[in-house]
Amino acid sequence: MKSTKMRILFASTLSLVLLSACSSIESSAQEDCTSIGWQIGTPGYNDCYRARLYERRLDYSLPPGDRPRPSLI
């Protein structure tokens, strides 16, 4: 009984952490551009945001030819 509760707690905590990370790339790109002085909505900000978003997606993407493998969990 206890192990079932622990598994449910672990799975819910893990899913919460994974779901909270979904928007982190976009919010980080936004913070990068606003921290250097761009105001949201200006053409310079939009260019900066798109460039930072592209860079961050490259940073977190898989290398070419690498295939995702199933988790051992």
TIRO-2110 file (N, C-alpha, C; in Angstrom, 1 decimal):
// TIRO-2110
0.8, -1.2, 0.0, N, 1, A
0.0, 0.0, 0.0, CA, 1, A
0.9, 1.3, 0.0, C, 1, A
1.9, 1.3, 0.8, N, 2, A
2.8, 2.4, 0.9, CA, 2, A
3.5, 2.6, -0.4, C, 2, A
4.0, 1.6, -1.0, N, 3, A
4.7, 1.7, -2.3, CA, 3, A
3.9, 2.3, -3.4, C, 3, A
2.6, 1.9, -3.4, N, 4, A
1.7, 2.5, -4.4, CA, 4, A
1.5, 4.0, -4.2, C, 4, A
1.4, 4.4, -3.0, N, 5, A
1.2, 5.8, -2.7, CA, 5, A
2.5, 6.6, -3.1, C, 5, A
3.6, 6.0, -2.8, N, 6, A
4.9, 6.6, -3.2, CA, 6, A
5.1, 6.7, -4.7, C, 6, A
4.7, 5.7, -5.4, N, 7, A
4.8, 5.7, -6.9, CA, 7, A
3.9, 6.8, -7.4, C, 7, A
2.7, 6.9, -6.9, N, 8, A
1.8, 8.0, -7.4, CA, 8, A
2.3, 9.3, -7.1, C, 8, A
2.8, 9.5, -5.9, N, 9, A
3.4, 10.8, -5.5, CA, 9, A
4.6, 11.1, -6.4, C, 9, A
5.5, 10.1, -6.6, N, 10, A
6.7, 10.3, -7.5, CA, 10, A
6.2, 10.7, -8.9, C, 10, A
5.3, 9.9, -9.5, N, 11, A
4.8, 10.2, -10.8, CA, 11, A
4.2, 11.6, -11.0, C, 11, A
3.4, 12.0, -10.0, N, 12, A
2.7, 13.3, -10.1, CA, 12, A
3.8, 14.4, -9.9, C, 12, A
4.8, 14.2, -9.0, N, 13, A
5.8, 15.2, -8.9, CA, 13, A
6.6, 15.3, -10.2, C, 13, A
7.0, 14.2, -10.7, N, 14, A
7.8, 14.2, -12.0, CA, 14, A
7.0, 14.9, -13.1, C, 14, A
5.7, 14.6, -13.2, N, 15, A
5.0, 15.2, -14.3, CA, 15, A
4.8, 16.7, -14.1, C, 15, A
4.7, 17.1, -12.8, N, 16, A
4.6, 18.6, -12.6, CA, 16, A
5.9, 19.3, -12.9, C, 16, A
7.0, 18.7, -12.6, N, 17, A
8.3, 19.3, -13.0, CA, 17, A
8.5, 19.3, -14.5, C, 17, A
8.1, 18.3, -15.2, N, 18, A
8.2, 18.3, -16.7, CA, 18, A
7.3, 19.3, -17.3, C, 18, A
6.1, 19.4, -16.8, N, 19, A
5.1, 20.3, -17.4, CA, 19, A
5.5, 21.8, -17.1, C, 19, A
6.1, 22.0, -16.0, N, 20, A
6.5, 23.4, -15.7, CA, 20, A
7.7, 23.8, -16.5, C, 20, A
8.5, 22.9, -17.1, N, 21, A
9.6, 23.2, -17.9, CA, 21, A
9.2, 23.5, -19.3, C, 21, A
8.0, 23.3, -19.7, N, 22, A
7.6, 23.5, -21.1, CA, 22, A
7.7, 24.9, -21.6, C, 22, A
7.4, 25.9, -20.8, N, 23, A
7.5, 27.3, -21.2, CA, 23, A
8.8, 27.9, -20.9, C, 23, A
9.7, 27.2, -20.3, N, 24, A
11.0, 27.8, -19.8, CA, 24, A
11.8, 28.4, -21.0, C, 24, A
11.8, 27.7, -22.1, N, 25, A
12.6, 28.2, -23.2, CA, 25, A
12.1, 29.6, -23.7, C, 25, A
10.8, 29.7, -23.8, N, 26, A
10.2, 31.0, -24.2, CA, 26, A
10.4, 32.1, -23.2, C, 26, A
10.2, 31.7, -21.9, N, 27, A
10.3, 32.7, -20.9, CA, 27, A
11.8, 33.2, -20.7, C, 27, A
12.7, 32.2, -20.9, N, 28, A
14.1, 32.6, -20.8, CA, 28, A
14.5, 33.5, -22.0, C, 28, A
14.0, 33.2, -23.2, N, 29, A
14.3, 34.1, -24.3, CA, 29, A
13.7, 35.5, -24.1, C, 29, A
12.5, 35.6, -23.5, N, 30, A
11.9, 36.9, -23.2, CA, 30, A
12.7, 37.6, -22.1, C, 30, A
13.2, 36.9, -21.1, N, 31, A
14.0, 37.5, -20.1, CA, 31, A
15.3, 38.0, -20.6, C, 31, A
15.9, 37.3, -21.5, N, 32, A
17.2, 37.7, -22.1, CA, 32, A
17.0, 39.1, -22.8, C, 32, A
16.0, 39.2, -23.6, N, 33, A
15.8, 40.4, -24.4, CA, 33, A
15.4, 41.6, -23.5, C, 33, A
14.5, 41.4, -22.5, N, 34, A
14.1, 42.5, -21.6, CA, 34, A
15.3, 42.9, -20.7, C, 34, A
16.1, 42.0, -20.3, N, 35, A
17.2, 42.3, -19.4, CA, 35, A
18.3, 43.2, -20.1, C, 35, A
18.4, 43.2, -21.4, N, 36, A
19.3, 44.1, -22.1, CA, 36, A
18.7, 45.4, -22.5, C, 36, A
17.4, 45.6, -22.2, N, 37, A
16.8, 46.9, -22.4, CA, 37, A
15.7, 47.0, -23.5, C, 37, A
15.5, 45.9, -24.2, N, 38, A
14.4, 46.0, -25.2, CA, 38, A
13.0, 46.0, -24.5, C, 38, A
12.1, 46.7, -25.0, N, 39, A
10.8, 46.8, -24.5, CA, 39, A
9.9, 45.9, -25.4, C, 39, A
9.0, 45.1, -24.7, N, 40, A
8.2, 44.1, -25.4, CA, 40, A
7.3, 44.9, -26.4, C, 40, A
7.3, 44.3, -27.6, N, 41, A
6.5, 44.9, -28.7, CA, 41, A
7.2, 45.7, -29.7, C, 41, A
8.4, 46.1, -29.4, N, 42, A
9.2, 46.9, -30.3, CA, 42, A
9.8, 46.0, -31.4, C, 42, A
10.1, 46.5, -32.6, N, 43, A
10.7, 45.7, -33.6, CA, 43, A
12.1, 45.1, -33.2, C, 43, A
12.9, 45.8, -32.4, N, 44, A
14.1, 45.2, -31.9, CA, 44, A
13.9, 44.1, -31.0, C, 44, A
12.9, 44.2, -30.1, N, 45, A
12.6, 43.2, -29.2, CA, 45, A
12.2, 41.9, -29.9, C, 45, A
11.3, 42.1, -30.9, N, 46, A
10.8, 40.9, -31.7, CA, 46, A
12.0, 40.2, -32.4, C, 46, A
12.9, 40.9, -32.9, N, 47, A
14.1, 40.3, -33.6, CA, 47, A
14.9, 39.6, -32.5, C, 47, A
15.2, 40.2, -31.4, N, 48, A
16.0, 39.6, -30.3, CA, 48, A
15.3, 38.4, -29.8, C, 48, A
14.0, 38.4, -29.6, N, 49, A
13.3, 37.3, -29.1, CA, 49, A
13.3, 36.1, -30.0, C, 49, A
13.1, 36.3, -31.3, N, 50, A
13.2, 35.2, -32.3, CA, 50, A
14.6, 34.6, -32.3, C, 50, A
15.6, 35.5, -32.3, N, 51, A
17.0, 35.0, -32.3, CA, 51, A
17.3, 34.1, -31.1, C, 51, A
16.9, 34.7, -29.9, N, 52, A
17.2, 33.9, -28.7, CA, 52, A
16.4, 32.6, -28.6, C, 52, A
15.2, 32.6, -29.1, N, 53, A
14.4, 31.4, -29.1, CA, 53, A
15.0, 30.4, -30.0, C, 53, A
15.5, 30.8, -31.1, N, 54, A
16.1, 29.9, -32.1, CA, 54, A
17.4, 29.3, -31.4, C, 54, A
18.2, 30.1, -30.8, N, 55, A
19.4, 29.7, -30.1, CA, 55, A
19.1, 28.7, -29.0, C, 55, A
18.1, 29.0, -28.2, N, 56, A
17.8, 28.1, -27.1, CA, 56, A
17.2, 26.8, -27.6, C, 56, A
16.4, 26.8, -28.6, N, 57, A
15.9, 25.5, -29.2, CA, 57, A
17.1, 24.7, -29.7, C, 57, A
18.0, 25.3, -30.4, N, 58, A
19.2, 24.6, -30.8, CA, 58, A
20.0, 24.0, -29.7, C, 58, A
20.1, 24.7, -28.6, N, 59, A
20.8, 24.2, -27.4, CA, 59, A
20.2, 23.0, -26.8, C, 59, A
18.8, 22.9, -26.8, N, 60, A
18.1, 21.8, -26.2, CA, 60, A
17.7, 20.7, -27.1, C, 60, A
18.0, 20.8, -28.4, N, 61, A
17.6, 19.8, -29.4, CA, 61, A
18.6, 18.7, -29.4, C, 61, A
18.2, 17.5, -29.9, N, 62, A
19.1, 16.4, -30.0, CA, 62, A
20.1, 16.6, -31.2, C, 62, A
21.3, 16.1, -31.0, N, 63, A
22.3, 16.2, -32.1, CA, 63, A
21.8, 15.5, -33.4, C, 63, A
22.2, 15.9, -34.6, N, 64, A
21.8, 15.2, -35.8, CA, 64, A
22.1, 13.7, -35.8, C, 64, A
21.1, 13.0, -36.2, N, 65, A
21.3, 11.5, -36.2, CA, 65, A
21.0, 10.8, -34.9, C, 65, A
20.9, 11.5, -33.8, N, 66, A
20.6, 10.9, -32.6, CA, 66, A
19.1, 10.7, -32.4, C, 66, A
18.7, 9.4, -32.1, N, 67, A
17.3, 9.1, -31.9, CA, 67, A
17.0, 9.0, -30.4, C, 67, A
15.8, 9.5, -30.0, N, 68, A
15.4, 9.4, -28.6, CA, 68, A
15.3, 7.9, -28.2, C, 68, A
15.6, 7.6, -27.1, N, 69, A
15.5, 6.2, -26.6, CA, 69, A
14.5, 6.1, -25.5, C, 69, A
13.8, 5.0, -25.3, N, 70, A
12.8, 4.9, -24.3, CA, 70, A
13.5, 5.0, -22.9, C, 70, A
12.7, 5.6, -22.0, N, 71, A
13.2, 5.7, -20.6, CA, 71, A
13.2, 4.4, -19.9, C, 71, A
14.1, 4.2, -19.0, N, 72, A
14.2, 3.0, -18.2, CA, 72, A
13.4, 3.0, -17.0, C, 72, A
12.7, 4.1, -16.7, N, 73, A
11.9, 4.3, -15.5, CA, 73, A
10.6, 3.5, -15.7, C, 73, A
END
